[in-house]
Amino acid sequence: MIFDDDVELALVVACEELEMTRDKAIRLFIREWLQSYGYLPINDLDEGSETDGSG
C-alpha cells in the first residue's frame, strides 16, 4: 500500500523510532485506531504483565 508523500515520510520516521518494520507499524496503527473508535475491544493487561502497576 502506498500513501501520500507526507504520510510515507511520517511512517518512515515512526518506524525508525519504534524500531518496527513498515508492515508491523501499519498493523499497530490500524489496530490502535480501531480500538480507539470502538471497532475493536481494548484488551486488558495480563496479570503477569510487566506493566501491571506493581512495583
C-alpha distance matrix in Angstrom:
0.0 3.8 6.7 10.3 12.4 14.3 11.6 10.2 13.9 14.6 12.1 13.7 17.1 16.6 15.5 18.6 20.8 19.8 19.8 16.7 13.9 10.4 9.6 13.1 12.9 9.9 12.1 15.1 14.2 13.3 16.5 18.5 17.6 18.4 21.6 22.7 22.6 24.4 21.9 22.3 25.6 26.1 27.4 30.7 31.4 33.2 36.8 36.4 33.6 34.4 33.6 35.9 38.1 41.0 42.6
3.8 0.0 3.8 7.0 8.8 11.2 9.2 7.6 11.3 12.7 10.9 12.3 15.6 15.8 15.2 17.9 20.2 19.9 20.1 17.5 14.9 11.2 11.7 15.0 14.0 11.4 14.3 16.8 15.2 15.0 18.5 19.9 18.7 20.1 23.3 23.8 23.8 26.0 23.9 24.6 27.8 28.0 29.5 32.7 33.3 35.3 38.9 38.4 35.5 35.9 34.9 37.4 39.3 42.3 43.6
6.7 3.8 0.0 3.8 6.4 8.0 5.9 5.7 9.4 10.3 9.4 11.5 14.2 14.4 14.7 17.4 19.2 19.2 20.1 17.8 15.8 12.1 13.0 15.7 13.8 11.3 14.5 16.3 14.0 14.0 17.7 18.5 16.9 18.8 21.9 21.9 21.8 24.5 22.8 23.8 26.9 26.9 28.8 31.9 32.6 34.9 38.5 38.2 35.0 35.4 33.9 36.5 38.0 41.2 42.6
10.3 7.0 3.8 0.0 3.8 5.6 5.4 6.2 8.7 10.1 10.5 12.4 14.5 15.3 16.4 18.6 20.2 20.8 21.9 20.1 18.5 14.8 16.3 18.8 16.5 14.3 17.7 19.0 16.3 16.7 20.4 20.7 18.8 21.0 24.0 23.4 23.3 26.3 25.0 26.3 29.3 29.2 31.3 34.2 34.9 37.5 40.9 40.7 37.4 37.5 35.8 38.4 39.7 42.9 44.2
12.4 8.8 6.4 3.8 0.0 3.8 5.5 5.0 6.2 8.6 9.7 10.6 12.5 14.2 15.3 16.8 18.6 19.8 20.7 19.5 18.0 14.7 17.0 19.3 16.8 15.4 19.1 20.1 17.6 18.6 22.3 22.2 20.8 23.4 26.1 25.3 25.7 28.8 27.7 28.6 31.5 30.9 32.8 35.5 35.8 38.4 41.7 41.2 37.8 37.5 36.0 38.8 39.8 43.0 43.9
14.3 11.2 8.0 5.6 3.8 0.0 3.8 5.5 5.2 6.2 8.6 10.0 10.8 12.3 14.2 15.7 16.7 18.2 19.6 18.8 18.1 14.9 17.4 19.0 16.0 14.9 18.6 18.9 16.0 17.5 21.0 20.3 18.9 21.9 24.2 23.1 23.7 27.0 26.3 27.3 29.9 29.0 31.1 33.5 33.8 36.6 39.8 39.4 35.9 35.4 33.6 36.4 37.2 40.5 41.4
11.6 9.2 5.9 5.4 5.5 3.8 0.0 3.8 5.4 5.1 6.0 8.6 9.9 10.3 12.0 14.2 15.3 16.0 17.5 16.2 15.4 12.1 14.1 15.7 12.6 11.2 14.9 15.3 12.4 13.8 17.3 16.9 15.5 18.4 20.9 20.0 20.7 23.8 22.9 23.7 26.4 25.6 27.6 30.2 30.6 33.3 36.6 36.3 32.8 32.7 30.9 33.6 34.7 37.9 39.0
10.2 7.6 5.7 6.2 5.0 5.5 3.8 0.0 3.8 5.5 5.0 6.2 8.7 9.8 10.5 12.4 14.3 15.1 15.9 14.5 13.1 9.8 12.3 14.4 11.9 10.9 14.7 15.5 13.5 15.0 18.3 18.4 17.6 20.3 22.7 22.3 23.2 26.0 24.9 25.3 27.9 27.1 28.7 31.3 31.4 33.8 37.1 36.4 33.0 32.8 31.4 34.3 35.6 38.6 39.6
13.9 11.3 9.4 8.7 6.2 5.2 5.4 3.8 0.0 3.8 5.3 5.1 6.3 8.6 9.9 10.9 12.5 14.2 15.1 14.6 13.9 11.4 14.5 16.0 13.2 13.1 16.9 17.0 15.0 17.2 20.3 19.8 19.3 22.4 24.3 23.6 24.9 27.8 27.1 27.3 29.7 28.5 29.9 32.1 31.9 34.4 37.5 36.7 33.2 32.5 31.1 34.2 35.1 38.1 38.7
14.6 12.7 10.3 10.1 8.6 6.2 5.1 5.5 3.8 0.0 3.8 5.5 5.2 6.1 8.5 10.0 10.6 12.0 13.8 13.3 13.4 11.0 13.9 14.6 11.2 11.4 15.1 14.5 12.2 14.8 17.6 16.6 16.2 19.5 21.2 20.3 21.8 24.8 24.4 24.5 26.6 25.2 26.8 28.8 28.7 31.4 34.4 33.8 30.2 29.5 27.9 30.9 31.7 34.8 35.5
12.1 10.9 9.4 10.5 9.7 8.6 6.0 5.0 5.3 3.8 0.0 3.8 5.4 5.1 6.0 8.6 9.9 10.3 11.5 10.3 9.9 7.3 10.1 11.0 7.9 8.2 11.9 11.7 10.0 12.5 15.3 15.0 15.0 18.0 19.7 19.4 21.0 23.6 22.8 22.6 24.8 23.5 24.8 27.1 26.9 29.3 32.4 31.7 28.2 27.8 26.5 29.5 30.8 33.7 34.6
13.7 12.3 11.5 12.4 10.6 10.0 8.6 6.2 5.1 5.5 3.8 0.0 3.8 5.5 5.2 6.3 8.8 10.0 10.2 9.7 9.2 7.5 11.1 12.1 9.6 10.8 14.3 14.2 13.2 15.9 18.3 18.1 18.6 21.5 23.0 22.9 24.7 27.2 26.3 25.8 27.9 26.4 27.3 29.4 28.8 30.9 33.9 32.8 29.3 28.6 27.6 30.9 32.1 34.8 35.3
17.1 15.6 14.2 14.5 12.5 10.8 9.9 8.7 6.3 5.2 5.4 3.8 0.0 3.8 5.5 5.2 6.3 8.6 9.7 10.4 11.2 10.2 13.7 13.8 10.8 12.6 15.8 14.8 13.7 16.9 19.0 18.1 18.7 21.9 23.0 22.4 24.6 27.2 26.9 26.3 28.0 26.1 27.0 28.7 27.9 30.2 33.0 31.9 28.3 27.2 26.0 29.3 30.1 32.8 33.1
16.6 15.8 14.4 15.3 14.2 12.3 10.3 9.8 8.6 6.1 5.1 5.5 3.8 0.0 3.8 5.4 5.1 5.9 8.1 8.3 9.7 8.9 11.9 11.1 7.8 10.0 12.9 11.3 10.4 13.8 15.6 14.5 15.5 18.7 19.5 19.1 21.5 23.9 23.6 22.8 24.3 22.3 23.2 24.9 24.1 26.5 29.4 28.4 24.8 23.9 22.6 25.9 26.8 29.6 30.2
15.5 15.2 14.7 16.4 15.3 14.2 12.0 10.5 9.9 8.5 6.0 5.2 5.5 3.8 0.0 3.8 5.5 5.2 5.5 5.0 6.1 6.2 9.4 8.7 6.4 9.2 11.8 10.9 11.0 14.2 15.7 15.4 16.9 19.6 20.5 20.7 23.1 25.1 24.4 23.2 24.8 22.9 23.3 25.1 24.2 26.1 29.0 27.7 24.3 23.6 22.8 26.1 27.5 30.0 30.5
18.6 17.9 17.4 18.6 16.8 15.7 14.2 12.4 10.9 10.0 8.6 6.3 5.2 5.4 3.8 0.0 3.8 5.6 5.0 6.8 8.4 9.3 12.7 12.0 10.0 13.0 15.4 14.3 14.5 17.8 19.2 18.6 20.2 23.0 23.7 23.7 26.3 28.3 27.9 26.6 27.9 25.8 25.9 27.4 26.0 27.8 30.5 28.8 25.4 24.1 23.6 27.1 28.1 30.4 30.5
20.8 20.2 19.2 20.2 18.6 16.7 15.3 14.3 12.5 10.6 9.9 8.8 6.3 5.1 5.5 3.8 0.0 3.8 5.5 8.0 10.7 11.6 14.5 13.0 10.6 13.8 15.9 13.9 13.9 17.6 18.5 17.3 19.1 22.1 22.2 21.9 24.9 26.9 26.9 25.6 26.5 24.0 24.2 25.2 23.7 25.8 28.2 26.7 23.2 21.6 20.7 24.3 25.0 27.4 27.4
19.8 19.9 19.2 20.8 19.8 18.2 16.0 15.1 14.2 12.0 10.3 10.0 8.6 5.9 5.2 5.6 3.8 0.0 3.8 5.4 8.8 10.2 12.3 10.1 8.1 11.7 13.0 10.8 11.7 15.2 15.6 14.7 17.0 19.7 19.6 19.8 22.8 24.5 24.3 22.6 23.4 20.9 20.8 22.0 20.5 22.4 25.0 23.5 20.0 18.8 18.1 21.6 22.8 25.1 25.5
19.8 20.1 20.1 21.9 20.7 19.6 17.5 15.9 15.1 13.8 11.5 10.2 9.7 8.1 5.5 5.0 5.5 3.8 0.0 3.8 7.0 9.5 11.8 9.8 9.1 12.7 14.0 12.5 14.0 17.2 17.6 17.4 19.7 22.1 22.2 22.9 25.7 27.2 26.7 24.8 25.6 23.3 22.9 24.1 22.4 23.8 26.3 24.4 21.2 20.0 20.0 23.5 24.9 26.9 27.1
16.7 17.5 17.8 20.1 19.5 18.8 16.2 14.5 14.6 13.3 10.3 9.7 10.4 8.3 5.0 6.8 8.0 5.4 3.8 0.0 3.7 6.4 8.1 6.1 6.0 9.5 10.6 9.8 11.6 14.4 14.9 15.3 17.6 19.6 20.1 21.1 23.7 25.0 24.0 22.2 23.4 21.5 21.2 22.9 21.6 23.0 25.9 24.2 21.1 20.6 20.5 23.8 25.7 27.9 28.5
13.9 14.9 15.8 18.5 18.0 18.1 15.4 13.1 13.9 13.4 9.9 9.2 11.2 9.7 6.1 8.4 10.7 8.8 7.0 3.7 0.0 3.8 5.5 5.3 6.2 8.6 10.0 10.6 12.2 14.3 15.4 16.5 18.3 20.0 21.1 22.4 24.5 25.8 24.4 22.8 24.5 23.1 22.9 25.1 24.1 25.3 28.4 26.9 24.0 23.8 23.8 26.9 29.0 31.2 32.0
10.4 11.2 12.1 14.8 14.7 14.9 12.1 9.8 11.4 11.0 7.3 7.5 10.2 8.9 6.2 9.3 11.6 10.2 9.5 6.4 3.8 0.0 3.8 5.6 5.2 6.2 8.7 9.9 10.5 12.3 14.2 15.4 16.4 18.3 19.9 21.0 22.7 24.3 22.7 21.7 23.8 22.9 23.2 25.8 25.3 26.9 30.2 29.0 26.0 26.0 25.6 28.6 30.5 33.1 34.1
9.6 11.7 13.0 16.3 17.0 17.4 14.1 12.3 14.5 13.9 10.1 11.1 13.7 11.9 9.4 12.7 14.5 12.3 11.8 8.1 5.5 3.8 0.0 3.8 5.5 5.2 6.2 8.6 10.0 10.7 12.2 14.3 15.4 16.5 18.3 20.0 21.4 22.6 20.5 19.3 21.6 21.1 21.3 24.1 23.9 25.3 28.8 27.8 25.1 25.6 25.3 28.0 30.3 32.8 34.2
13.1 15.0 15.7 18.8 19.3 19.0 15.7 14.4 16.0 14.6 11.0 12.1 13.8 11.1 8.7 12.0 13.0 10.1 9.8 6.1 5.3 5.6 3.8 0.0 3.8 5.5 5.1 6.1 8.6 10.0 10.5 12.2 14.2 15.3 16.4 18.2 20.1 21.0 19.4 17.6 19.4 18.4 18.3 20.8 20.4 21.7 25.1 24.1 21.3 21.8 21.6 24.2 26.6 29.1 30.4
12.9 14.0 13.8 16.5 16.8 16.0 12.6 11.9 13.2 11.2 7.9 9.6 10.8 7.8 6.4 10.0 10.6 8.1 9.1 6.0 6.2 5.2 5.5 3.8 0.0 3.8 5.4 5.0 6.1 8.5 9.8 10.5 12.1 14.1 15.2 16.3 18.4 19.9 18.7 17.4 19.2 17.9 18.4 20.8 20.5 22.4 25.7 24.9 21.8 22.0 21.2 23.9 25.9 28.6 29.9
9.9 11.4 11.3 14.3 15.4 14.9 11.2 10.9 13.1 11.4 8.2 10.8 12.6 10.0 9.2 13.0 13.8 11.7 12.7 9.5 8.6 6.2 5.2 5.5 3.8 0.0 3.8 5.4 5.1 6.1 8.5 9.9 10.5 12.1 14.1 15.3 16.6 18.3 16.6 15.9 18.3 17.7 18.7 21.7 21.9 24.0 27.5 27.1 24.1 24.7 23.7 26.1 28.2 31.1 32.7
12.1 14.3 14.5 17.7 19.1 18.6 14.9 14.7 16.9 15.1 11.9 14.3 15.8 12.9 11.8 15.4 15.9 13.0 14.0 10.6 10.0 8.7 6.2 5.1 5.4 3.8 0.0 3.8 5.6 5.3 6.0 8.6 9.9 10.5 12.2 14.2 15.6 16.4 14.5 13.2 15.5 15.1 15.8 18.9 19.3 21.1 24.8 24.5 21.8 22.9 22.0 24.1 26.5 29.4 31.2
15.1 16.8 16.3 19.0 20.1 18.9 15.3 15.5 17.0 14.5 11.7 14.2 14.8 11.3 10.9 14.3 13.9 10.8 12.5 9.8 10.6 9.9 8.6 6.1 5.0 5.4 3.8 0.0 3.8 5.5 5.1 6.1 8.5 9.9 10.5 12.1 14.3 15.3 14.3 12.6 14.2 13.0 13.6 16.3 16.5 18.7 22.2 22.0 19.0 19.8 18.6 20.8 23.0 26.0 27.8
14.2 15.2 14.0 16.3 17.6 16.0 12.4 13.5 15.0 12.2 10.0 13.2 13.7 10.4 11.0 14.5 13.9 11.7 14.0 11.6 12.2 10.5 10.0 8.6 6.1 5.1 5.6 3.8 0.0 3.8 5.5 5.2 6.1 8.6 9.9 10.5 12.4 14.2 13.4 12.7 14.8 13.7 15.3 18.0 18.6 21.2 24.7 24.8 21.6 22.3 20.6 22.7 24.5 27.7 29.5
13.3 15.0 14.0 16.7 18.6 17.5 13.8 15.0 17.2 14.8 12.5 15.9 16.9 13.8 14.2 17.8 17.6 15.2 17.2 14.4 14.3 12.3 10.7 10.0 8.5 6.1 5.3 5.5 3.8 0.0 3.8 5.5 5.1 6.1 8.5 9.9 10.7 12.2 10.6 10.3 13.1 13.1 15.0 18.2 19.4 21.9 25.5 25.9 23.1 24.3 22.7 24.4 26.4 29.7 31.8
16.5 18.5 17.7 20.4 22.3 21.0 17.3 18.3 20.3 17.6 15.3 18.3 19.0 15.6 15.7 19.2 18.5 15.6 17.6 14.9 15.4 14.2 12.2 10.5 9.8 8.5 6.0 5.1 5.5 3.8 0.0 3.8 5.5 5.2 6.1 8.6 10.1 10.6 9.2 7.6 9.9 9.6 11.2 14.5 15.9 18.3 21.9 22.5 19.9 21.5 19.9 21.2 23.5 26.7 29.1
18.5 19.9 18.5 20.7 22.2 20.3 16.9 18.4 19.8 16.6 15.0 18.1 18.1 14.5 15.4 18.6 17.3 14.7 17.4 15.3 16.5 15.4 14.3 12.2 10.5 9.9 8.6 6.1 5.2 5.5 3.8 0.0 3.8 5.5 5.1 6.0 8.6 9.9 9.9 8.7 10.1 8.7 10.9 13.6 14.9 17.9 21.3 22.0 19.0 20.2 18.1 19.5 21.3 24.7 27.0
17.6 18.7 16.9 18.8 20.8 18.9 15.5 17.6 19.3 16.2 15.0 18.6 18.7 15.5 16.9 20.2 19.1 17.0 19.7 17.6 18.3 16.4 15.4 14.2 12.1 10.5 9.9 8.5 6.1 5.1 5.5 3.8 0.0 3.8 5.4 5.1 6.3 8.6 8.5 8.9 11.1 10.8 13.6 16.5 18.2 21.2 24.6 25.6 22.7 23.9 21.6 22.8 24.4 28.0 30.3
18.4 20.1 18.8 21.0 23.4 21.9 18.4 20.3 22.4 19.5 18.0 21.5 21.9 18.7 19.6 23.0 22.1 19.7 22.1 19.6 20.0 18.3 16.5 15.3 14.1 12.1 10.5 9.9 8.6 6.1 5.2 5.5 3.8 0.0 3.8 5.6 5.4 6.2 5.0 5.5 8.5 9.4 12.3 15.6 17.9 20.6 24.1 25.4 22.8 24.6 22.5 23.3 25.2 28.7 31.3
21.6 23.3 21.9 24.0 26.1 24.2 20.9 22.7 24.3 21.2 19.7 23.0 23.0 19.5 20.5 23.7 22.2 19.6 22.2 20.1 21.1 19.9 18.3 16.4 15.2 14.1 12.2 10.5 9.9 8.5 6.1 5.1 5.4 3.8 0.0 3.8 5.4 5.1 5.7 4.6 5.8 5.8 9.1 12.0 14.5 17.5 20.8 22.3 19.9 21.7 19.4 19.9 21.8 25.2 28.0
22.7 23.8 21.9 23.4 25.3 23.1 20.0 22.3 23.6 20.3 19.4 22.9 22.4 19.1 20.7 23.7 21.9 19.8 22.9 21.1 22.4 21.0 20.0 18.2 16.3 15.3 14.2 12.1 10.5 9.9 8.6 6.0 5.1 5.6 3.8 0.0 3.8 5.6 7.7 8.0 8.8 8.1 11.6 13.8 16.1 19.5 22.5 24.1 21.4 22.8 20.0 20.6 21.9 25.5 28.2
22.6 23.8 21.8 23.3 25.7 23.7 20.7 23.2 24.9 21.8 21.0 24.7 24.6 21.5 23.1 26.3 24.9 22.8 25.7 23.7 24.5 22.7 21.4 20.1 18.4 16.6 15.6 14.3 12.4 10.7 10.1 8.6 6.3 5.4 5.4 3.8 0.0 3.8 5.8 7.8 9.5 10.2 13.9 16.4 19.2 22.3 25.4 27.2 24.7 26.4 23.7 24.0 25.4 29.0 31.8
24.4 26.0 24.5 26.3 28.8 27.0 23.8 26.0 27.8 24.8 23.6 27.2 27.2 23.9 25.1 28.3 26.9 24.5 27.2 25.0 25.8 24.3 22.6 21.0 19.9 18.3 16.4 15.3 14.2 12.2 10.6 9.9 8.6 6.2 5.1 5.6 3.8 0.0 3.8 5.4 6.5 8.2 11.8 14.5 17.6 20.5 23.5 25.6 23.6 25.7 23.2 23.0 24.7 28.1 31.2
21.9 23.9 22.8 25.0 27.7 26.3 22.9 24.9 27.1 24.4 22.8 26.3 26.9 23.6 24.4 27.9 26.9 24.3 26.7 24.0 24.4 22.7 20.5 19.4 18.7 16.6 14.5 14.3 13.4 10.6 9.2 9.9 8.5 5.0 5.7 7.7 5.8 3.8 0.0 3.8 6.8 9.4 12.5 15.7 18.8 21.2 24.5 26.4 24.4 26.7 24.6 24.7 26.7 30.1 33.1
22.3 24.6 23.8 26.3 28.6 27.3 23.7 25.3 27.3 24.5 22.6 25.8 26.3 22.8 23.2 26.6 25.6 22.6 24.8 22.2 22.8 21.7 19.3 17.6 17.4 15.9 13.2 12.6 12.7 10.3 7.6 8.7 8.9 5.5 4.6 8.0 7.8 5.4 3.8 0.0 3.8 6.5 9.0 12.5 15.4 17.6 21.0 22.8 20.9 23.4 21.5 21.6 24.0 27.1 30.1
25.6 27.8 26.9 29.3 31.5 29.9 26.4 27.9 29.7 26.6 24.8 27.9 28.0 24.3 24.8 27.9 26.5 23.4 25.6 23.4 24.5 23.8 21.6 19.4 19.2 18.3 15.5 14.2 14.8 13.1 9.9 10.1 11.1 8.5 5.8 8.8 9.5 6.5 6.8 3.8 0.0 3.8 6.2 9.3 12.6 14.8 17.9 20.1 18.5 21.2 19.2 18.8 21.1 24.2 27.4
26.1 28.0 26.9 29.2 30.9 29.0 25.6 27.1 28.5 25.2 23.5 26.4 26.1 22.3 22.9 25.8 24.0 20.9 23.3 21.5 23.1 22.9 21.1 18.4 17.9 17.7 15.1 13.0 13.7 13.1 9.6 8.7 10.8 9.4 5.8 8.1 10.2 8.2 9.4 6.5 3.8 0.0 3.8 6.5 9.5 12.3 15.4 17.4 15.4 17.8 15.6 15.3 17.6 20.7 23.9
27.4 29.5 28.8 31.3 32.8 31.1 27.6 28.7 29.9 26.8 24.8 27.3 27.0 23.2 23.3 25.9 24.2 20.8 22.9 21.2 22.9 23.2 21.3 18.3 18.4 18.7 15.8 13.6 15.3 15.0 11.2 10.9 13.6 12.3 9.1 11.6 13.9 11.8 12.5 9.0 6.2 3.8 0.0 3.8 6.5 8.7 12.1 14.0 12.3 15.2 13.5 13.0 15.8 18.6 21.8
30.7 32.7 31.9 34.2 35.5 33.5 30.2 31.3 32.1 28.8 27.1 29.4 28.7 24.9 25.1 27.4 25.2 22.0 24.1 22.9 25.1 25.8 24.1 20.8 20.8 21.7 18.9 16.3 18.0 18.2 14.5 13.6 16.5 15.6 12.0 13.8 16.4 14.5 15.7 12.5 9.3 6.5 3.8 0.0 3.8 6.4 9.1 11.5 10.1 12.9 11.2 9.9 12.6 15.2 18.6
31.4 33.3 32.6 34.9 35.8 33.8 30.6 31.4 31.9 28.7 26.9 28.8 27.9 24.1 24.2 26.0 23.7 20.5 22.4 21.6 24.1 25.3 23.9 20.4 20.5 21.9 19.3 16.5 18.6 19.4 15.9 14.9 18.2 17.9 14.5 16.1 19.2 17.6 18.8 15.4 12.6 9.5 6.5 3.8 0.0 3.8 6.5 8.2 6.3 9.2 7.8 6.7 10.0 12.3 15.5
33.2 35.3 34.9 37.5 38.4 36.6 33.3 33.8 34.4 31.4 29.3 30.9 30.2 26.5 26.1 27.8 25.8 22.4 23.8 23.0 25.3 26.9 25.3 21.7 22.4 24.0 21.1 18.7 21.2 21.9 18.3 17.9 21.2 20.6 17.5 19.5 22.3 20.5 21.2 17.6 14.8 12.3 8.7 6.4 3.8 0.0 3.8 5.4 5.2 8.9 9.0 7.6 11.3 12.5 15.6
36.8 38.9 38.5 40.9 41.7 39.8 36.6 37.1 37.5 34.4 32.4 33.9 33.0 29.4 29.0 30.5 28.2 25.0 26.3 25.9 28.4 30.2 28.8 25.1 25.7 27.5 24.8 22.2 24.7 25.5 21.9 21.3 24.6 24.1 20.8 22.5 25.4 23.5 24.5 21.0 17.9 15.4 12.1 9.1 6.5 3.8 0.0 3.8 5.6 8.7 9.2 6.7 10.0 10.3 13.3
36.4 38.4 38.2 40.7 41.2 39.4 36.3 36.4 36.7 33.8 31.7 32.8 31.9 28.4 27.7 28.8 26.7 23.5 24.4 24.2 26.9 29.0 27.8 24.1 24.9 27.1 24.5 22.0 24.8 25.9 22.5 22.0 25.6 25.4 22.3 24.1 27.2 25.6 26.4 22.8 20.1 17.4 14.0 11.5 8.2 5.4 3.8 0.0 3.8 6.5 8.5 7.3 10.7 10.3 12.5
33.6 35.5 35.0 37.4 37.8 35.9 32.8 33.0 33.2 30.2 28.2 29.3 28.3 24.8 24.3 25.4 23.2 20.0 21.2 21.1 24.0 26.0 25.1 21.3 21.8 24.1 21.8 19.0 21.6 23.1 19.9 19.0 22.7 22.8 19.9 21.4 24.7 23.6 24.4 20.9 18.5 15.4 12.3 10.1 6.3 5.2 5.6 3.8 0.0 3.8 5.3 5.4 8.9 9.7 11.8
34.4 35.9 35.4 37.5 37.5 35.4 32.7 32.8 32.5 29.5 27.8 28.6 27.2 23.9 23.6 24.1 21.6 18.8 20.0 20.6 23.8 26.0 25.6 21.8 22.0 24.7 22.9 19.8 22.3 24.3 21.5 20.2 23.9 24.6 21.7 22.8 26.4 25.7 26.7 23.4 21.2 17.8 15.2 12.9 9.2 8.9 8.7 6.5 3.8 0.0 3.8 5.7 7.9 8.3 9.4
33.6 34.9 33.9 35.8 36.0 33.6 30.9 31.4 31.1 27.9 26.5 27.6 26.0 22.6 22.8 23.6 20.7 18.1 20.0 20.5 23.8 25.6 25.3 21.6 21.2 23.7 22.0 18.6 20.6 22.7 19.9 18.1 21.6 22.5 19.4 20.0 23.7 23.2 24.6 21.5 19.2 15.6 13.5 11.2 7.8 9.0 9.2 8.5 5.3 3.8 0.0 3.8 5.5 7.5 9.3
35.9 37.4 36.5 38.4 38.8 36.4 33.6 34.3 34.2 30.9 29.5 30.9 29.3 25.9 26.1 27.1 24.3 21.6 23.5 23.8 26.9 28.6 28.0 24.2 23.9 26.1 24.1 20.8 22.7 24.4 21.2 19.5 22.8 23.3 19.9 20.6 24.0 23.0 24.7 21.6 18.8 15.3 13.0 9.9 6.7 7.6 6.7 7.3 5.4 5.7 3.8 0.0 3.8 5.7 8.8
38.1 39.3 38.0 39.7 39.8 37.2 34.7 35.6 35.1 31.7 30.8 32.1 30.1 26.8 27.5 28.1 25.0 22.8 24.9 25.7 29.0 30.5 30.3 26.6 25.9 28.2 26.5 23.0 24.5 26.4 23.5 21.3 24.4 25.2 21.8 21.9 25.4 24.7 26.7 24.0 21.1 17.6 15.8 12.6 10.0 11.3 10.0 10.7 8.9 7.9 5.5 3.8 0.0 3.8 6.6
41.0 42.3 41.2 42.9 43.0 40.5 37.9 38.6 38.1 34.8 33.7 34.8 32.8 29.6 30.0 30.4 27.4 25.1 26.9 27.9 31.2 33.1 32.8 29.1 28.6 31.1 29.4 26.0 27.7 29.7 26.7 24.7 28.0 28.7 25.2 25.5 29.0 28.1 30.1 27.1 24.2 20.7 18.6 15.2 12.3 12.5 10.3 10.3 9.7 8.3 7.5 5.7 3.8 0.0 3.7
42.6 43.6 42.6 44.2 43.9 41.4 39.0 39.6 38.7 35.5 34.6 35.3 33.1 30.2 30.5 30.5 27.4 25.5 27.1 28.5 32.0 34.1 34.2 30.4 29.9 32.7 31.2 27.8 29.5 31.8 29.1 27.0 30.3 31.3 28.0 28.2 31.8 31.2 33.1 30.1 27.4 23.9 21.8 18.6 15.5 15.6 13.3 12.5 11.8 9.4 9.3 8.8 6.6 3.7 0.0
